[in-house]
Amino acid sequence: MFIGILYLFLTFLLCFILVHLLKLAYLGINSLKKPPKTEEKPTPKQEPVYYIVEKKRARKANYSDPKEIQFKK
């Protein structure tokens, strides 16, 4: 019984280590690859940006009298 649990634990440990080693190897190989060369294209001439500005409206000098609101009961 004890030997079976030991083999099970060792098998799990071996598989766990193997998976992580393969993952690290894959990441290492990917980090060694050089990025593809990109051709530098001349940037197009930037056109000027125009903003539309609206005038603020002046506040009213005087307001009308408040209206009374009645609700139905």
C-alpha positions in Angstrom: 0.0 0.0 0.0 2.7 2.5 1.0 4.8 1.7 -2.1 1.8 2.5 -4.4 1.3 6.0 -2.8 5.1 6.6 -3.1 5.0 5.7 -6.8 2.0 7.9 -7.3 3.7 10.8 -5.6 6.9 10.3 -7.6 5.0 10.1 -10.9 3.1 13.3 -10.1 6.3 15.1 -9.1 8.1 13.9 -12.3 5.3 15.1 -14.5 5.0 18.4 -12.7 8.7 19.1 -13.1 8.7 18.0 -16.8 5.7 20.2 -17.7 7.4 23.3 -16.1 10.7 22.6 -17.7 9.1 22.3 -21.1 7.2 25.6 -20.5 10.4 27.4 -19.5 12.2 26.0 -22.5 9.5 27.2 -24.8 9.6 30.7 -23.2 13.4 30.8 -23.6 13.3 29.8 -27.2 10.7 32.5 -28.0 12.7 35.1 -26.2 15.8 34.4 -28.4 13.9 35.0 -31.6 14.6 38.4 -33.2 11.7 40.6 -33.9 11.1 41.1 -37.7 12.6 44.1 -39.3 10.1 46.9 -39.9 10.7 49.2 -42.8 10.6 52.8 -41.7 8.0 54.7 -43.7 8.2 58.5 -43.9 5.6 60.0 -41.8 3.0 62.0 -43.8 3.0 65.7 -43.3 0.6 66.6 -40.5 -2.2 68.9 -41.5 -3.1 71.7 -39.1 -6.0 71.1 -36.7 -8.8 73.6 -36.6 -11.1 74.0 -33.6 -14.6 75.3 -33.7 -15.1 77.7 -30.8 -18.6 78.8 -29.9 -19.3 82.1 -28.1 -20.8 81.9 -24.7 -24.3 83.4 -24.5 -24.7 86.2 -22.0 -27.0 85.6 -19.0 -30.4 87.1 -18.9 -30.5 90.4 -17.1 -34.0 89.8 -15.6 -36.1 86.7 -15.2 -39.8 86.2 -15.2 -41.8 85.8 -12.0 -41.9 82.3 -10.7 -45.0 80.3 -11.6 -47.1 78.5 -9.0 -47.6 74.8 -9.6 -50.6 73.0 -8.1 -50.9 69.2 -7.8 -54.2 67.3 -7.9 -55.2 65.6 -4.7 
